[in-house]
Amino acid sequence: MTTDWQALEAKYYLQTVRRTPVTLVRGQGVRVWDDKGRQYLDFVGGWAADILGHCHPTLVKAIQEQAATLIHTSNQFYTAPQVELAQALVQNSDFSRVFFTNSGTEAVEGLIKTARRYGKAKKNGAYEMITAQNSFHGRTMGSISATGQPHYQEPFTPLLPGFVHVEFNSVEAIMAATTEKTVAVLLEPVQGEGGVIVPAPGYLAQVRRWCDERGLLLFLDEVQTGIGRLGTLFGYQNFDIVPDGIALAKGLGGGMPIGAFLVTEKANVLTFGDHGSTFGGNPLACAASLAVLRTVLEQDIPAHVQRAGGHLRQRLLELARRYPLVQEVRGMGLLWAVQFTREAGQQVLEACMARGLLVNRVRPNAVRLMPPLVLTEAEADEAVGILEASVAEAEKSTPRNNP
Ligand SMILES: *Cc1c(COP(=O)(O)O)cnc(C)c1O
């Protein structure tokens, strides 16, 4: 007798996430297995977190060794993994200081607090942040206030004051929204949850120039784009700019819960008593993350992402040419969306699932692909083959609405 975990979940768990009906029990590399022994190619990748694939031996070993040594203390004391990870991040980026969190939304909260503190200390009490429409910054109150999607916000108003949402890809909109009260601009380099929206050429550089002109901080939410996803260690490195701070999470732990915010010396304004965390930066999470970061650097995973991502892009473009249902494919590195001419996202997701490929339905009319970064070209081909059969099936079938 196998246990019906899905029925138990429906009974005991808060019903806030519409799950795909698969119960996963095991993973290896780019593949996962469900409780019925079925195998899938995992193009959801823990929502872009499992960058080294499942059960990467280096990560497993680092976690096992640290778990047997020291799992947790408190930030009242110094621990080596935390300092080593902070040093590695600083030495491989343009930032000078790091703070570790447990999630992406907390990393964004750290940037929001940094902006507020900066405004008080250096900008006459300015506190407003300009963020983009269609953005996603997380689920805590500060982060949903920053998020530019009303459906995440309306159930929870009143929001944190001080956020102005403007059109993505328009520096003019940022200029027009800038006032005496503005202290910072917060953007995703590529909007992930919003449907994989790539910035227009020159946009981020123009925003950087405007922020410099007006003395505004430019912060990037790299929770999804950081640590190799776009073919560079950090997403901003694709766009010839250096932001004043970034938020990281997802890929940073390769599946272990850890986030971080990194700031330049200019934005190094939080001081004793301003911020803290019980679990943030604990030895277990940091040892895991350090193993991930070292593997990413030693194996030059960003260069691999460029090659594998280029191959996947080619294959997806071919697919788009052959099937009228596919309206557009867009993305960078190993973060892609396939958009349909109608709301076929759920149909394609289910057809893929039946054939052994897990994808994410990012919009009613689009699926998102965010596989582990160790994806091989053969695995990319296998996935595109399944996606193609699924698109073909959806194209022939009668349209139906998403649940
Ligand atoms: C996933 C995500 C977040 C939130 O991260 P959590 O770990 O779920 O809190 C924030 N910003 C971006 C861009 C994300 O993709």
The ligand as an ORCA input file, in Angstrom:
! r2SCAN-3c Opt
* xyz 0 1
  C      11.891     33.522     -6.170
  C      12.157     34.986     -6.160
  C      12.062     35.748     -4.978
  C      11.596     35.155     -3.671
  O      12.457     34.191     -3.178
  P      11.947     33.232     -1.994
  O      13.152     32.412     -1.651
  O      10.812     32.426     -2.510
  O      11.538     34.118     -0.876
  C      12.387     37.075     -5.038
  N      12.782     37.646     -6.194
  C      12.900     36.959     -7.340
  C      13.372     37.639     -8.582
  C      12.568     35.603     -7.370
  O      12.647     34.909     -8.517
*
